Amino acid sequence: MTATATTSPSPHPRAELWSVKDTAAYLRVPPKTLYEWRYKGDGPPSHRVGRYVRYLPDEVHAWVRSR
């Protein structure tokens, strides 16, 4: 009898999403500033995941470089 092990793929460390708090800490701005930027259409690209706002680190880095 052969046993097969099933493993779920582990997420790539760079594929994780940042919360508003994480992104604000990285950019050294208050979380409220990110919400204001999002409302005005400024700031790094953000994504809605359920009821939460999330940021992709690569998009935040690209946004910083474009400034």
N, CA, C and O of each residue as an XYZ file, in Angstrom:
268
protein
N       0.844     -1.170      0.000
C       0.000      0.000      0.000
C       0.895      1.241      0.000
O       1.837      1.347      0.785
N       0.585      2.152     -0.877
C       1.376      3.364     -0.997
C       0.607      4.529     -0.397
O      -0.556      4.758     -0.731
N       1.254      5.249      0.476
C       0.626      6.413      1.090
C       1.105      7.663      0.356
O       2.293      7.816      0.074
N       0.190      8.522      0.061
C       0.574      9.778     -0.576
C       0.330     10.910      0.403
O      -0.707     10.977      1.064
N       1.275     11.765      0.475
C       1.157     12.914      1.369
C       0.659     14.106      0.565
O       1.182     14.417     -0.505
N      -0.339     14.750      1.088
C      -0.825     15.950      0.425
C      -0.340     17.155      1.206
O      -0.503     17.247      2.423
N       0.242     18.044      0.492
C       0.715     19.266      1.135
C       0.116     20.447      0.398
O       0.017     20.451     -0.829
N      -0.271     21.418      1.146
C      -0.786     22.620      0.504
C       0.393     23.525      0.178
O       1.365     23.588      0.930
N       0.302     24.214     -0.932
C       1.419     25.089     -1.290
C       1.550     26.209     -0.271
O       0.560     26.813      0.142
N       2.760     26.467      0.116
C       2.973     27.555      1.065
C       3.010     28.862      0.292
O       3.599     28.930     -0.787
N       2.386     29.899      0.835
C       2.375     31.174      0.118
C       3.772     31.765      0.036
O       4.571     31.656      0.967
N       4.040     32.379     -1.075
C       5.322     33.054     -1.250
C       5.374     34.223     -0.272
O       4.401     34.972     -0.182
N       6.456     34.410      0.456
C       6.512     35.481      1.460
C       6.186     36.859      0.895
O       5.636     37.699      1.607
N       6.512     37.104     -0.366
C       6.256     38.412     -0.953
C       4.804     38.556     -1.386
O       4.366     39.655     -1.725
N       4.049     37.455     -1.379
C       2.666     37.496     -1.832
C       1.700     37.894     -0.717
O       0.499     38.007     -0.961
N       2.193     38.106      0.481
C       1.293     38.451      1.572
C       0.766     39.872      1.389
O       1.403     40.711      0.752
N      -0.389     40.119      1.952
C      -1.009     41.440      1.875
C      -0.715     42.218      3.142
O      -0.630     41.653      4.233
N      -0.562     43.520      2.983
C      -0.356     44.391      4.132
C      -1.683     45.017      4.540
O      -2.516     45.348      3.697
N      -1.862     45.171      5.833
C      -3.030     45.876      6.353
C      -2.767     47.382      6.244
O      -1.669     47.809      5.885
N      -3.776     48.163      6.556
C      -3.611     49.619      6.575
C      -2.535     49.986      7.594
O      -1.694     50.849      7.341
N      -2.570     49.330      8.732
C      -1.594     49.614      9.790
C      -0.169     49.286      9.322
O       0.754     50.068      9.553
N       0.010     48.134      8.665
C       1.325     47.747      8.148
C       1.835     48.756      7.124
O       2.990     49.179      7.167
N       0.948     49.130      6.204
C       1.329     50.057      5.140
C       1.649     51.433      5.711
O       2.613     52.076      5.295
N       0.846     51.877      6.654
C       1.093     53.171      7.291
C       2.438     53.171      8.012
O       3.172     54.158      7.960
N       2.757     52.083      8.672
C       4.045     51.991      9.373
C       5.194     52.040      8.365
O       6.200     52.708      8.606
N       5.051     51.339      7.243
C       6.099     51.337      6.224
C       6.294     52.742      5.648
O       7.426     53.188      5.457
N       5.183     53.436      5.372
C       5.262     54.769      4.780
C       5.495     55.868      5.816
O       5.748     57.020      5.464
N       5.407     55.503      7.086
C       5.575     56.444      8.202
C       4.570     57.584      8.133
O       4.910     58.759      8.270
N       3.318     57.190      7.915
C       2.194     58.133      7.946
C       1.122     57.539      8.844
O       1.110     56.327      9.059
N       0.227     58.355      9.372
C      -0.877     57.812     10.172
C      -1.830     56.999      9.287
O      -1.996     57.321      8.111
N      -2.454     55.958      9.833
C      -3.424     55.189      9.047
C      -4.525     56.066      8.446
O      -5.006     55.791      7.347
N      -4.921     57.109      9.155
C      -5.950     58.019      8.657
C      -5.538     58.637      7.323
O      -6.384     58.863      6.457
N      -4.258     58.908      7.155
C      -3.762     59.472      5.898
C      -4.007     58.513      4.741
O      -4.396     58.942      3.655
N      -3.783     57.215      4.962
C      -4.038     56.233      3.907
C      -5.511     56.211      3.524
O      -5.840     56.123      2.341
N      -6.398     56.290      4.507
C      -7.832     56.322      4.215
C      -8.198     57.590      3.424
O      -9.024     57.538      2.512
N      -7.582     58.721      3.776
C      -7.845     59.967      3.055
C      -7.333     59.878      1.619
O      -8.025     60.279      0.684
N      -6.121     59.352      1.446
C      -5.571     59.182      0.102
C      -6.464     58.279     -0.729
O      -6.718     58.559     -1.901
N      -6.937     57.206     -0.132
C      -7.789     56.254     -0.842
C      -9.084     56.931     -1.271
O      -9.543     56.728     -2.395
N      -9.676     57.727     -0.397
C     -10.915     58.441     -0.694
C     -10.712     59.417     -1.860
O     -11.576     59.552     -2.726
N      -9.557     60.094     -1.867
C      -9.260     61.085     -2.900
C      -8.731     60.455     -4.191
O      -8.621     61.138     -5.209
N      -8.404     59.169     -4.160
C      -7.851     58.510     -5.340
C      -6.349     58.642     -5.446
O      -5.764     58.323     -6.481
N      -5.724     59.108     -4.389
C      -4.264     59.230     -4.326
C      -3.698     58.028     -3.577
O      -4.428     57.105     -3.215
N      -2.407     58.053     -3.355
C      -1.774     57.020     -2.547
C      -1.552     55.738     -3.312
O      -1.890     55.633     -4.491
N      -0.980     54.764     -2.627
C      -0.697     53.488     -3.279
C      -1.990     52.739     -3.608
O      -3.010     52.939     -2.950
N      -1.945     51.880     -4.622
C      -3.147     51.092     -4.957
C      -3.575     50.231     -3.773
O      -2.748     49.613     -3.103
N      -4.870     50.203     -3.532
C      -5.401     49.409     -2.426
C      -6.452     48.455     -2.964
O      -6.987     48.650     -4.055
N      -6.740     47.428     -2.189
C      -7.683     46.399     -2.597
C      -8.620     46.083     -1.442
O      -8.205     46.036     -0.284
N      -9.888     45.868     -1.769
C     -10.869     45.448     -0.777
C     -10.856     43.932     -0.708
O     -11.014     43.259     -1.727
N     -10.671     43.395      0.477
C     -10.761     41.956      0.718
C     -11.822     41.796      1.804
O     -11.554     41.982      2.991
N     -13.018     41.452      1.373
C     -14.129     41.430      2.319
C     -14.393     42.838      2.800
O     -14.636     43.739      1.998
N     -14.347     43.029      4.088
C     -14.571     44.377      4.631
C     -13.266     45.105      4.938
O     -13.276     46.200      5.500
N     -12.156     44.498      4.572
C     -10.851     45.059      4.887
C     -10.178     45.689      3.668
O     -10.416     45.269      2.536
N      -9.354     46.679      3.902
C      -8.525     47.279      2.864
C      -7.140     46.669      3.012
O      -6.578     46.639      4.106
N      -6.598     46.186      1.909
C      -5.276     45.559      1.920
C      -4.413     46.144      0.811
O      -4.915     46.689     -0.172
N      -3.109     46.018      0.992
C      -2.131     46.531      0.041
C      -1.162     45.424     -0.330
O      -0.765     44.621      0.516
N      -0.783     45.386     -1.607
C       0.261     44.473     -2.057
C       1.597     45.195     -1.887
O       1.771     46.298     -2.405
N       2.535     44.590     -1.173
C       3.813     45.259     -0.933
C       4.507     45.725     -2.214
O       5.067     46.820     -2.242
N       4.479     44.922     -3.265
C       5.141     45.312     -4.515
C       4.514     46.570     -5.107
O       5.218     47.410     -5.666
N       3.184     46.704     -4.987
C       2.517     47.902     -5.492
C       2.844     49.124     -4.650
O       2.970     50.228     -5.179
N       2.981     48.935     -3.351
C       3.357     50.046     -2.472
C       4.781     50.496     -2.802
O       5.045     51.695     -2.892
N       5.689     49.550     -2.980
C       7.076     49.878     -3.334
C       7.126     50.631     -4.666
O       7.845     51.622     -4.795
N       6.361     50.157     -5.656
C       6.327     50.820     -6.965
C       5.770     52.243     -6.846
O       6.258     53.166     -7.499
N       4.751     52.407     -6.010
C       4.167     53.728     -5.810
C       5.196     54.672     -5.187
O       5.298     55.833     -5.585
N       5.947     54.181     -4.223
C       6.985     55.010     -3.576
C       8.042     55.416     -4.603
O       8.467     56.571     -4.642
N       8.465     54.455     -5.437
C       9.486     54.757     -6.447
C       8.984     55.771     -7.476
O       9.778     56.532     -8.028
N       7.687     55.788     -7.737
C       7.142     56.701     -8.737
C       7.016     58.134     -8.209
O       6.719     59.048     -8.979
N       7.231     58.334     -6.940
C       7.106     59.663     -6.332
C       8.331     60.473     -6.555
O       8.403     61.619     -6.112
